[in-house]
Amino acid sequence: MPDPRFFEDLGPVTLSELAELTGARLADPATGGRLINSVSVMAGATAETVTFLSDRKLLALAQETRAGACFVSPDNAAALPPGCAALATASPQAGYAMAAGRLHRARFNAGDTLVSPEATIEPGVLLGPGVVVAAGAQIGRGTRIGANTVIGPGVAVGRDCEISANVTIGFALIGDRVRILAGAAIGEAGFGATAGPKGLIDIPQLGRVILQDGVSVGANSCVDRGAFEDTVLGENTKIDNQVQIGHNTRVGRNCVMAAHTGISGSVTIGDGAQFGGRAGVADHLTIGDRARIGAAGGVMRDVPAGETWGGFPAKPLRQWMREVTWLGKQASRKEGDA
């Protein structure tokens, strides 16, 4: 279930209501009165949640799900266990997205004061002009926050942090000694959309961002919250200016990312990994411990631990350099050369 510090629960709703809302067909109309409290990913589903199945690679997991209901294509409905009601639809992810919007809503700072009386601020905190601290937020002692920064509802900021001006932080848990430079956006919605009955619809992003102790995030960088699970930056990781980290990504400890690095969603990065400027990583990949990606490298497949890759598409550095050297020689050959 989404963290109640950041999201309001709008349920429960019946399966009949969800079917009507999404245009799905209940395979067993007798289950229409079943109450659903929350959406969930397949692995964490319970009898009070609804999930979705859109990838046949997850059929084995679907056969064991404990979800009360599942949006599923008609062809895959038979894979669900007896206790899971099938909501048959041509677009299971769109059904899930609409259900998520019905069951959950992001908390909004509607107060008429800059610092909510419902926020908890320890002694020794310094707030610059125009800082907003929303209800339920917590700020640890010794933390300094620059002008016009916004700390959203429920956000927890640890002790001895340095947060510069014009930063926005929402849906996030921030450790101690974290440094966030001007203009950074922590916890905004990750990029997720799917085809709905009337065109593209946004998929609600119901996860969080967790920045562990000692993390640094550079100016105008963005760390998106997870779609359902968390986006995590491990201890002492250092992020340069204008870096994008997509939803559900997990970055290990003591990693370094130079400016303009872009990490797509659901990437797993091991401890001590390094990224040169403008490096990019495609979604759902794994970058091993101590791996290094050269500047402007475009990673399209998993990188083993300890290896150095470069180029586009990225490959082991020596291989890439040999290919570039050979290509250069071929391009410079004169007509008639052997």
TAGITA-V447851 format. One record per residue. N is the residue number from 1. RES is the residue in three letters. OMEGA is omega in whole degrees, 0 to 359 (* if undefined). NEAR is the number of other ideal C-beta (glycine too) atoms within 10 Angstrom. D_LAST is the distance of its C-alpha to the last C-alpha in whole Angstrom. Layout:
# TAGITA-V447851
n res omega near d_last
N RES OMEGA NEAR D_LAST
N RES OMEGA NEAR D_LAST
This chain:
# TAGITA-V447851
n res omega near d_last
1 MET 178 18 68
2 PRO 183 23 67
3 ASP 183 14 68
4 PRO 175 12 71
5 ARG 186 17 71
6 PHE 185 23 69
7 PHE 173 23 69
8 GLU 174 13 73
9 ASP 183 13 73
10 LEU 180 13 75
11 GLY 4 20 75
12 PRO 172 13 77
13 VAL 178 17 76
14 THR 176 15 76
15 LEU 177 23 74
16 SER 179 14 75
17 GLU 178 16 75
18 LEU 178 26 71
19 ALA 180 23 71
20 GLU 181 12 72
21 LEU 189 14 70
22 THR 184 23 67
23 GLY 178 15 68
24 ALA 179 24 67
25 ARG 176 13 69
26 LEU 181 19 71
27 ALA 177 16 70
28 ASP 182 11 74
29 PRO 180 12 76
30 ALA 179 8 79
31 THR 185 19 77
32 GLY 180 15 77
33 GLY 181 9 79
34 ARG 183 20 77
35 LEU 179 13 77
36 ILE 182 24 73
37 ASN 191 19 73
38 SER 166 24 70
39 VAL 181 29 66
40 SER 168 26 64
41 VAL 186 18 61
42 MET 187 18 61
43 ALA 183 13 61
44 GLY 187 15 64
45 ALA 175 23 66
46 THR 183 14 70
47 ALA 181 14 72
48 GLU 184 18 73
49 THR 174 24 69
50 VAL 180 29 67
51 THR 178 30 63
52 PHE 177 30 61
53 LEU 179 25 58
54 SER 183 17 55
55 ASP 181 13 52
56 ARG 177 12 53
57 LYS 181 6 51
58 LEU 181 18 54
59 LEU 180 12 57
60 ALA 177 9 57
61 LEU 180 16 59
62 ALA 181 23 61
63 GLN 181 12 62
64 GLU 185 11 64
65 THR 177 24 65
66 ARG 182 17 68
67 ALA 175 27 68
68 GLY 180 23 71
69 ALA 182 30 69
70 CYS 169 28 65
71 PHE 189 28 63
72 VAL 174 26 61
73 SER 181 16 60
74 PRO 182 12 62
75 ASP 184 9 60
76 ASN 184 19 60
77 ALA 183 19 63
78 ALA 181 10 64
79 ALA 184 19 62
80 LEU 178 22 65
81 PRO 185 12 67
82 PRO 183 6 71
83 GLY 183 12 72
84 CYS 180 25 69
85 ALA 181 25 70
86 ALA 171 23 67
87 LEU 187 28 67
88 ALA 182 19 65
89 THR 178 24 62
90 ALA 182 12 59
91 SER 183 21 58
92 PRO 181 23 59
93 GLN 176 20 58
94 ALA 176 24 59
95 GLY 177 28 63
96 TYR 182 27 62
97 ALA 180 23 62
98 MET 177 25 65
99 ALA 179 30 67
100 ALA 178 24 65
101 GLY 178 16 67
102 ARG 188 18 70
103 LEU 186 25 71
104 HIS 178 21 69
105 ARG 179 14 69
106 ALA 178 17 68
107 ARG 186 19 71
108 PHE 179 11 71
109 ASN 184 16 73
110 ALA 182 9 76
111 GLY 180 16 78
112 ASP 175 5 79
113 THR 181 9 79
114 LEU 180 13 76
115 VAL 183 17 76
116 SER 174 20 78
117 PRO 178 7 81
118 GLU 174 12 80
119 ALA 178 20 77
120 THR 182 12 77
121 ILE 182 19 76
122 GLU 179 13 77
123 PRO 176 6 78
124 GLY 176 12 76
125 VAL 177 18 74
126 LEU 180 10 73
127 LEU 178 20 72
128 GLY 181 14 71
129 PRO 175 9 72
130 GLY 178 13 72
131 VAL 177 21 71
132 VAL 176 20 71
133 VAL 188 28 72
134 ALA 181 23 73
135 ALA 177 17 75
136 GLY 179 19 75
137 ALA 178 25 72
138 GLN 180 18 72
139 ILE 184 26 71
140 GLY 185 19 72
141 ARG 177 12 73
142 GLY 180 17 71
143 THR 178 23 69
144 ARG 185 15 68
145 ILE 185 26 67
146 GLY 187 20 66
147 ALA 172 13 68
148 ASN 174 15 67
149 THR 181 23 66
150 VAL 174 20 67
151 ILE 190 30 67
152 GLY 181 24 68
153 PRO 174 24 71
154 GLY 183 22 71
155 VAL 176 26 68
156 ALA 177 18 68
157 VAL 184 26 67
158 GLY 184 20 67
159 ARG 175 17 69
160 ASP 176 15 67
161 CYS 175 23 65
162 GLU 180 15 63
163 ILE 186 26 63
164 SER 184 19 62
165 ALA 172 17 63
166 ASN 174 17 62
167 VAL 172 23 61
168 THR 180 19 62
169 ILE 177 28 63
170 GLY 174 24 64
171 PHE 190 29 64
172 ALA 172 23 63
173 LEU 188 22 64
174 ILE 181 27 63
175 GLY 179 19 63
176 ASP 174 16 65
177 ARG 177 17 63
178 VAL 182 23 60
179 ARG 181 18 59
180 ILE 187 29 58
181 LEU 191 21 57
182 ALA 173 17 58
183 GLY 180 18 57
184 ALA 178 25 56
185 ALA 182 19 57
186 ILE 173 28 58
187 GLY 174 27 59
188 GLU 184 17 58
189 ALA 173 18 58
190 GLY 184 23 54
191 PHE 178 15 52
192 GLY 178 18 53
193 ALA 178 13 54
194 THR 182 18 54
195 ALA 176 12 55
196 GLY 183 17 59
197 PRO 181 13 61
198 LYS 181 6 61
199 GLY 182 7 58
200 LEU 174 10 56
201 ILE 177 18 58
202 ASP 173 14 58
203 ILE 180 22 58
204 PRO 181 23 61
205 GLN 193 24 60
206 LEU 179 25 62
207 GLY 184 25 61
208 ARG 167 24 61
209 VAL 175 26 59
210 ILE 174 21 59
211 LEU 183 30 58
212 GLN 187 19 59
213 ASP 171 17 61
214 GLY 180 18 59
215 VAL 172 27 56
216 SER 178 19 55
217 VAL 187 30 54
218 GLY 184 20 52
219 ALA 176 18 53
220 ASN 173 16 53
221 SER 182 24 51
222 CYS 174 20 53
223 VAL 185 30 53
224 ASP 175 26 54
225 ARG 183 26 57
226 GLY 175 24 57
227 ALA 172 22 57
228 PHE 175 23 60
229 GLU 188 17 59
230 ASP 164 18 58
231 THR 189 30 55
232 VAL 169 24 55
233 LEU 186 29 54
234 GLY 185 21 54
235 GLU 171 16 56
236 ASN 175 17 55
237 THR 186 24 52
238 LYS 182 17 51
239 ILE 181 30 49
240 ASP 180 19 48
241 ASN 172 16 49
242 GLN 175 19 48
243 VAL 178 24 47
244 GLN 176 19 48
245 ILE 187 27 49
246 GLY 185 22 49
247 HIS 177 26 52
248 ASN 180 24 53
249 THR 177 26 50
250 ARG 182 18 51
251 VAL 182 25 50
252 GLY 181 21 51
253 ARG 173 18 52
254 ASN 175 16 50
255 CYS 180 25 48
256 VAL 176 17 46
257 MET 178 28 45
258 ALA 188 20 43
259 ALA 176 17 44
260 HIS 172 19 43
261 THR 177 24 42
262 GLY 180 18 43
263 ILE 180 27 44
264 SER 184 19 45
265 GLY 173 19 48
266 SER 174 18 49
267 VAL 175 20 46
268 THR 184 16 47
269 ILE 183 28 46
270 GLY 181 21 47
271 ASP 172 17 48
272 GLY 179 19 47
273 ALA 182 24 44
274 GLN 182 18 42
275 PHE 175 28 40
276 GLY 183 18 38
277 GLY 177 15 39
278 ARG 173 16 39
279 ALA 179 25 38
280 GLY 181 19 39
281 VAL 178 25 40
282 ALA 187 16 40
283 ASP 173 13 44
284 HIS 178 13 45
285 LEU 176 17 43
286 THR 176 16 43
287 ILE 188 27 42
288 GLY 178 18 43
289 ASP 174 16 45
290 ARG 175 17 43
291 ALA 180 23 40
292 ARG 178 20 38
293 ILE 182 27 36
294 GLY 181 19 34
295 ALA 179 14 35
296 ALA 177 15 34
297 GLY 179 25 33
298 GLY 188 17 34
299 VAL 182 25 35
300 MET 177 12 36
301 ARG 183 11 36
302 ASP 178 12 39
303 VAL 181 24 38
304 PRO 180 13 39
305 ALA 173 14 41
306 GLY 183 13 40
307 GLU 177 15 36
308 THR 182 17 34
309 TRP 176 23 32
310 GLY 177 23 31
311 GLY 177 18 29
312 PHE 349 12 29
313 PRO 186 12 30
314 ALA 177 23 31
315 LYS 180 19 29
316 PRO 193 15 30
317 LEU 182 17 28
318 ARG 178 10 26
319 GLN 180 12 24
320 TRP 182 19 24
321 MET 177 14 23
322 ARG 181 11 20
323 GLU 179 12 19
324 VAL 179 12 20
325 THR 179 10 17
326 TRP 181 10 15
327 LEU 178 10 15
328 GLY 179 9 16
329 LYS 180 9 12
330 GLN 181 9 11
331 ALA 183 7 13
332 SER 179 8 12
333 ARG 176 9 9
334 LYS 181 5 9
335 GLU 181 4 9
336 GLY 177 5 6
337 ASP 178 7 4
338 ALA * 3 0
